[in-house]
Amino acid sequence: MASLSELEKELAAVKERNRKVEMDKAWEVSWLRRIIIAVLTYIVIVLFFIVAGLPKPFVNSLIPTAGFILSTLSLAWFKGLWMKYNGK
């Protein structure tokens, strides 16, 4: 049987793991993360459009970036729907 101090260490390890998991979840749904991804997506698309020689790369890059943002925002809704029917 485990000693009291071993159980306390295990409990502390579980609490630390839970804290990290909660922080990861918070980061995944944070607006800062979404904004960073949108900015990076925009920059990559602008660079691609410039290299490809496409017209108005700064304006035309807004459309795919907006589509990406909309797709990430809708994922929460789809996740909820999936959890409702598959979460059991």
C-alpha positions as semicolon CSV with decimal commas, in nm:
position;residue;x (nm);y (nm);z (nm)
1;M;0,000;0,000;0,000
2;A;0,122;0,348;-0,086
3;S;0,229;0,576;0,195
4;L;0,055;0,901;0,268
5;S;0,345;1,106;0,128
6;E;0,338;0,904;-0,198
7;L;-0,035;0,963;-0,232
8;E;0,017;1,335;-0,170
9;K;0,284;1,344;-0,442
10;E;0,054;1,163;-0,685
11;L;-0,231;1,401;-0,605
12;A;-0,004;1,701;-0,659
13;A;0,107;1,555;-0,994
14;V;-0,256;1,503;-1,101
15;K;-0,346;1,858;-1,000
16;E;-0,050;1,997;-1,197
17;R;-0,147;1,792;-1,501
18;N;-0,507;1,914;-1,476
19;R;-0,385;2,274;-1,453
20;K;-0,181;2,229;-1,770
21;V;-0,475;2,066;-1,952
22;E;-0,703;2,353;-1,850
23;M;-0,449;2,608;-1,976
24;D;-0,421;2,421;-2,308
25;K;-0,799;2,424;-2,343
26;A;-0,812;2,795;-2,264
27;W;-0,544;2,866;-2,525
28;E;-0,728;2,663;-2,790
29;V;-1,040;2,879;-2,761
30;S;-0,870;3,214;-2,689
31;W;-0,921;3,513;-2,915
32;L;-0,549;3,591;-2,900
33;R;-0,473;3,255;-3,062
34;R;-0,732;3,316;-3,333
35;I;-0,596;3,663;-3,405
36;I;-0,238;3,534;-3,425
37;I;-0,343;3,256;-3,664
38;A;-0,540;3,504;-3,878
39;V;-0,245;3,744;-3,901
40;L;-0,001;3,466;-3,986
41;T;-0,244;3,323;-4,242
42;Y;-0,283;3,665;-4,403
43;I;0,095;3,715;-4,422
44;V;0,153;3,374;-4,580
45;I;-0,122;3,429;-4,837
46;V;0,005;3,779;-4,922
47;L;0,356;3,641;-4,975
48;F;0,221;3,362;-5,193
49;F;0,014;3,604;-5,401
50;I;0,315;3,833;-5,447
51;V;0,539;3,544;-5,553
52;A;0,268;3,412;-5,786
53;G;0,231;3,758;-5,941
54;L;-0,139;3,783;-5,867
55;P;-0,307;4,125;-5,868
56;K;-0,382;4,318;-5,547
57;P;-0,227;4,065;-5,308
58;F;-0,303;4,271;-4,996
59;V;-0,673;4,303;-5,076
60;N;-0,725;3,959;-5,229
61;S;-0,561;3,790;-4,930
62;L;-0,845;3,907;-4,707
63;I;-1,093;3,660;-4,861
64;P;-0,908;3,334;-4,781
65;T;-0,812;3,471;-4,438
66;A;-1,176;3,552;-4,362
67;G;-1,277;3,205;-4,479
68;F;-1,022;3,048;-4,250
69;I;-1,144;3,252;-3,952
70;L;-1,507;3,160;-4,023
71;S;-1,414;2,794;-4,048
72;T;-1,238;2,800;-3,710
73;L;-1,529;2,980;-3,547
74;S;-1,776;2,722;-3,676
75;L;-1,568;2,431;-3,545
76;A;-1,693;2,491;-3,190
77;W;-2,051;2,447;-3,311
78;F;-1,966;2,126;-3,496
79;K;-1,772;1,998;-3,195
80;G;-2,076;2,053;-2,974
81;L;-2,295;1,872;-3,222
82;W;-2,051;1,583;-3,245
83;M;-2,024;1,559;-2,865
84;K;-2,403;1,558;-2,834
85;Y;-2,437;1,251;-3,057
86;N;-2,110;1,071;-2,985
87;G;-2,025;1,171;-2,628
88;K;-2,249;0,912;-2,469
